């Protein structure tokens, strides 16, 4: 009997772990808070913050290790989830572009390796939409909108980043997503990018994987820089005014089932970078379909590579060292005349000082289906 009483007492005295709480932010006063930052301050790890309709543009001082800056939401707790009331319903940011040359205000800011989810809201106009220093971030169902060339939608250093079903409206030369070393495990899935800015720039990132995305009426689509690795699949890049996809400085990617149309340059691969791909369509380029530079290497097959308005399908220059052989076998070039295809290509056959050769024979005798075929079925289509 005594043992039972003691055991019961110990249970009653044991600390009880608090269950995750849900906090409501409503500007009409019906929730727990009128503003988001007080909800963050009251929350503990694992809590959810529901954000009601309206524009939230009140800035708060955020103290970083070596500086203080203005942010609308400073994330200081782990495993918080922010859920808005819908795109363009809950808006985090100012109504006009905000942020001078010497300051960098932010809508969301985290410094301290926190994990977080942000869903179903709009982030706009403040100099940096989401600034994240380490940790794992998920952003889903949001609008990211910028209207000036200093605007960055989201970026810096991620242990992992997953962006799903978001719309990036990048006008005024703004940038959608950027990553810096040692970022890794970046997934951008089912997103739309538009405006005259740049969609994605990855620097020294281990694994930038972009899938099922649309890039339209932009300056640059995706840029893999400084040893970045990754994939690009099931994407469309239409009417890109500068470059659809760019690889530089020893980056390595795989590209499959991607359609380029109306870009100045479909792809530019340079500075020792490697691209392996299949089932790619490049058409209606205004300058060059594929530009190769400085010891780049490409292995591209089962694709449609059509010449640009300038007559350039694959154009190489700047290969000055060891000779590089480019593998463009098994593609359709819009013609079955090898002399016409050769005229679309600039390589060592045109200028011996260009130390690269583009192999294009055997080529497909007609349009290559986008779906995968058996090796025997594909072989029968080639000359």
C-alpha positions in Angstrom: 0.0 0.0 0.0 2.8 2.4 1.0 4.7 1.6 -2.2 1.6 2.4 -4.3 1.2 5.8 -2.6 4.8 6.7 -3.2 4.6 5.7 -6.8 1.5 7.7 -7.4 3.1 10.8 -5.7 6.1 10.5 -8.0 3.8 10.5 -11.0 2.0 13.6 -9.8 5.3 15.4 -9.2 6.9 14.4 -12.6 7.1 17.3 -15.1 4.4 17.2 -17.8 5.6 18.0 -21.3 3.5 20.7 -22.8 1.7 19.8 -26.0 2.2 22.0 -29.1 0.0 25.0 -29.0 -1.7 27.0 -31.8 -1.6 30.8 -31.6 -4.0 32.9 -33.7 -3.0 36.3 -35.1 -6.0 38.4 -36.2 -5.9 42.1 -37.0 -9.6 42.4 -36.0 -8.8 41.5 -32.4 -10.5 38.1 -32.4 -7.3 36.1 -32.0 -4.5 35.8 -29.4 -2.4 38.6 -30.9 -2.7 41.5 -33.3 0.8 41.1 -34.7 3.0 38.1 -35.6 6.1 38.8 -33.6 4.4 38.7 -30.2 3.0 35.3 -31.1 6.6 34.1 -31.9 7.8 35.5 -28.6 5.0 33.6 -26.7 5.5 30.4 -28.6 7.6 27.4 -27.7 9.2 24.8 -30.0 6.7 22.9 -32.1 3.9 25.5 -31.9 1.8 26.7 -34.9 1.0 30.3 -35.6 -2.1 30.9 -37.7 -2.1 34.2 -39.5 -5.4 35.9 -40.4 -6.2 38.1 -43.3 -4.5 41.5 -43.8 -1.1 43.1 -44.4 1.5 42.7 -41.7 4.2 45.3 -42.1 5.2 46.2 -38.6 9.0 46.0 -38.2 10.8 44.9 -35.0 14.5 45.1 -34.1 16.2 41.7 -34.6 19.5 41.2 -32.8 22.0 39.1 -34.7 25.4 38.1 -33.4 27.1 41.3 -34.8 24.3 43.6 -35.9 20.7 44.6 -35.4 18.2 45.0 -38.3 14.5 45.4 -38.9 12.4 42.4 -39.5 8.6 41.7 -39.6 9.0 38.2 -38.2 12.1 37.2 -36.4 12.1 33.4 -35.9 13.8 32.5 -32.6 12.2 29.2 -31.8 12.7 25.7 -33.3 10.0 23.8 -35.3 7.5 26.6 -35.7 4.9 26.5 -38.3 3.4 29.6 -39.8 0.1 29.2 -41.7 -1.6 32.0 -43.5 -5.1 32.4 -44.7 -4.2 32.0 -48.4 -2.1 33.6 -51.1 -2.7 37.4 -51.2 -4.9 37.1 -48.1 -2.2 37.1 -45.5 0.5 39.4 -46.7 3.9 39.8 -45.0 5.5 42.9 -46.3 5.0 46.5 -47.4 2.7 47.7 -50.1 5.6 49.4 -51.9 9.2 48.3 -52.4 11.0 48.9 -49.1 14.7 48.9 -48.3 17.5 51.3 -49.1 21.1 50.6 -50.3 22.6 50.5 -46.8 20.0 48.5 -45.0 18.5 45.1 -45.6 15.1 44.8 -43.8 13.5 41.3 -44.0 10.0 39.8 -43.8 11.1 36.5 -42.2 14.5 36.2 -40.6 16.2 33.3 -38.7 19.8 33.1 -37.4 20.4 30.0 -35.3 19.8 26.8 -37.2 16.1 26.6 -36.7 13.6 24.3 -38.5 10.4 25.9 -39.8 7.4 25.7 -42.1 5.8 28.7 -43.8 2.6 28.1 -45.8 -0.3 29.7 -47.5 0.6 33.4 -47.5 2.3 36.2 -49.6 5.7 37.7 -48.9 6.5 40.9 -50.8 8.5 44.0 -51.3 10.8 44.0 -48.2 14.4 43.8 -49.3 14.7 40.1 -48.4 11.6 38.0 -48.1 13.1 35.0 -46.2 16.6 35.1 -44.8 17.7 31.8 -43.3 20.9 30.9 -41.6 21.2 27.1 -41.4 18.3 24.8 -40.3 15.7 23.1 -42.5 13.0 25.2 -44.1 9.8 24.2 -45.9 7.8 26.9 -47.9 4.6 25.8 -49.5 1.7 27.5 -51.3 3.1 31.0 -51.1 3.5 34.0 -53.3 7.0 35.6 -53.3 6.8 39.0 -55.0 9.5 41.6 -55.6 9.7 44.8 -57.6 13.3 46.0 -57.4 16.7 44.7 -58.3 17.8 44.4 -54.7 15.0 42.1 -53.7 15.7 38.5 -52.8 12.7 36.2 -52.3 14.5 33.7 -50.1 18.0 32.7 -49.5 21.3 32.3 -47.8 22.5 29.1 -46.1 20.2 26.1 -45.7 20.8 22.6 -44.3 17.8 21.8 -46.5 15.2 23.8 -48.3 11.9 22.5 -49.8 9.8 25.0 -51.9 6.5 23.6 -53.2 3.6 25.1 -55.2 4.8 28.7 -54.9 4.5 31.6 -57.3 7.5 33.8 -57.8 6.7 37.2 -59.3 10.1 38.7 -59.9 9.9 42.1 -61.5 12.4 44.9 -61.5 15.3 42.5 -61.8 14.6 40.8 -58.4 15.8 37.3 -57.5 13.7 34.4 -56.4 15.9 31.9 -54.6 19.6 32.0 -53.8 21.8 29.6 -51.9 25.3 29.9 -50.4 27.8 27.3 -49.2 27.6 25.0 -47.6 23.9 24.7 -48.5 22.5 21.4 -49.7 19.4 19.4 -50.3 17.5 22.1 -52.1 14.2 21.0 -53.8 12.0 23.3 -55.8 8.9 21.5 -56.9 5.8 22.6 -58.9 6.6 26.3 -58.7 6.0 29.2 -61.2 8.5 31.9 -61.9 7.7 35.0 -63.9 8.9 38.6 -64.4 12.1 40.1 -65.7 14.3 38.9 -62.8 16.2 35.7 -62.1 14.5 32.5 -60.9 17.3 30.6 -59.0 21.0 31.1 -58.3 22.8 28.4 -56.4 26.4 28.9 -55.3 28.5 25.9 -54.2 25.4 23.9 -53.3 25.3 20.2 -53.0 22.0 19.1 -54.6 19.7 21.8 -56.3 16.9 19.8 -57.7 14.2 21.6 -59.7 11.2 19.7 -60.9 7.9 20.4 -62.6 8.4 24.2 -62.7 7.6 26.9 -65.2 9.9 29.8 -65.9 8.3 32.4 -68.2 9.1 36.0 -69.4 12.3 36.2 -67.2 15.8 37.4 -67.5 17.5 34.2 -66.3 15.8 30.9 -65.3 18.2 28.7 -63.3 21.9 29.3 -62.6 24.2 26.6 -61.2 27.5 28.2 -60.0 30.7 27.3 -58.3 30.6 23.5 -58.2 26.8 23.2 -57.6 25.3 19.8 -58.3 21.7 18.9 -59.1 19.0 18.1 -61.5 16.5 19.9 -63.7 13.5 17.8 -64.8 10.0 18.2 -66.2 10.3 22.0 -66.5 9.4 24.6 -69.1 11.5 27.7 -69.8 9.7 30.1 -72.2 10.7 33.6 -73.5 13.8 34.0 -71.3 15.5 37.3 -72.3 19.1 36.3 -71.4 19.8 32.6 -70.5 17.4 29.7 -69.7 19.9 27.6 -67.8 23.5 28.5 -67.0 26.3 26.3 -65.6 29.6 27.7 -64.5 32.7 27.0 -62.5 32.7 23.2 -62.4 29.0 22.7 -61.8 27.5 19.3 -62.7 23.8 18.6 -63.4 21.5 16.2 -65.1 18.6 17.6 -67.2 15.7 15.5 -68.5 12.3 16.3 -70.0 12.8 20.0 -70.3 11.4 22.4 -72.9 13.1 25.7 -73.9 11.3 28.0 -76.3 11.9 31.7 -77.2 15.0 32.2 -75.1 18.0 34.3 -76.2 20.2 31.4 -75.2 18.6 28.1 -74.2 21.6 26.8 -72.2 25.1 28.1 -71.5 27.6 25.6 -70.1 31.1 26.9 -69.2 34.1 26.9 -67.0 34.6 23.2 -66.7 31.0 22.3 -66.0 29.3 19.1 -67.0 25.8 18.5 -68.3 24.2 15.1 -68.9 20.7 15.1 -70.4 17.9 13.5 -72.4 14.5 14.3 -73.9 15.2 18.1 -74.1 13.6 20.4 -76.6 15.3 23.7 -77.5 13.6 25.8 -80.1 12.9 29.4 -81.2 16.1 30.7 -79.6 17.0 34.2 -80.8 20.8 34.0 -80.5 22.1 30.5 -79.7 20.4 27.3 -78.6 23.4 25.8 -76.7 26.5 27.8 -75.9 29.6 25.9 -74.8 32.6 27.6 -73.2 35.9 27.0 -71.5 36.3 23.2 -71.1 32.6 22.5 -70.6 31.4 19.0 -71.4 27.9 17.9 -72.6 26.3 14.5 -73.1 22.8 15.1 -74.5 20.7 12.6 -76.4 17.1 11.8 -77.4 16.5 15.6 -77.8 15.4 18.1 -80.3 18.0 20.8 -80.9 16.8 23.4 -83.4 18.9 26.3 -84.6 18.4 29.8 -83.3 17.3 32.7 -85.5 21.0 33.2 -86.1 21.4 29.7 -87.3 23.3 28.5 -84.2 22.3 25.2 -82.6 25.6 24.4 -80.7 28.2 27.1 -80.6 31.6 26.6 -78.9 34.4 29.0 -78.1 37.1 29.5 -75.5 38.3 25.9 -75.5 42.1 26.5 -75.2 43.6 23.5 -73.4 43.0 19.8 -73.6 40.7 18.8 -76.4 37.1 18.0 -75.3 34.7 15.7 -77.2 31.0 16.6 -76.9 28.5 13.8 -77.2 25.4 15.0 -79.0 24.6 11.6 -80.6 21.0 10.5 -81.2 19.3 13.9 -81.4 16.9 15.5 -84.0 18.1 18.7 -85.5 15.1 19.5 -87.7 16.7 18.1 -90.8 18.3 14.9 -92.0 21.0 16.6 -94.0 24.4 16.2 -92.2 25.8 19.2 -94.0 23.1 21.5 -92.8 23.5 20.1 -89.2 27.2 20.7 -89.4 26.6 24.3 -90.4 24.5 24.8 -87.2 27.5 23.8 -85.1 30.7 25.7 -84.4 33.6 23.6 -83.1 37.1 22.5 -84.1 35.9 21.6 -87.5 35.3 25.2 -88.2 38.2 26.6 -86.2 41.1 24.4 -85.2 41.9 26.8 -82.3 38.6 25.8 -80.7 39.7 22.6 -78.9 36.4 20.8 -78.8 34.5 18.7 -81.3 30.7 18.1 -81.3 29.8 14.6 -82.3 26.3 14.5 -83.9 26.2 11.4 -86.1 24.3 9.1 -85.9 21.4 11.5 -85.5 17.6 10.9 -85.3 15.9 10.8 -88.7 12.8 12.5 -87.3 11.3 13.9 -84.1 12.2 11.8 -81.1 9.2 10.9 -78.8 9.5 12.3 -75.3 8.6 9.1 -73.7 11.3 6.5 -73.1 11.8 3.8 -75.7 13.7 0.5 -75.7 17.2 0.7 -77.0 16.2 -1.3 -80.1 13.4 1.0 -80.9 15.5 4.1 -80.6 18.3 2.6 -82.6 16.0 2.0 -85.5 15.3 5.8 -85.7 18.9 6.8 -86.1 20.9 7.1 -89.3 
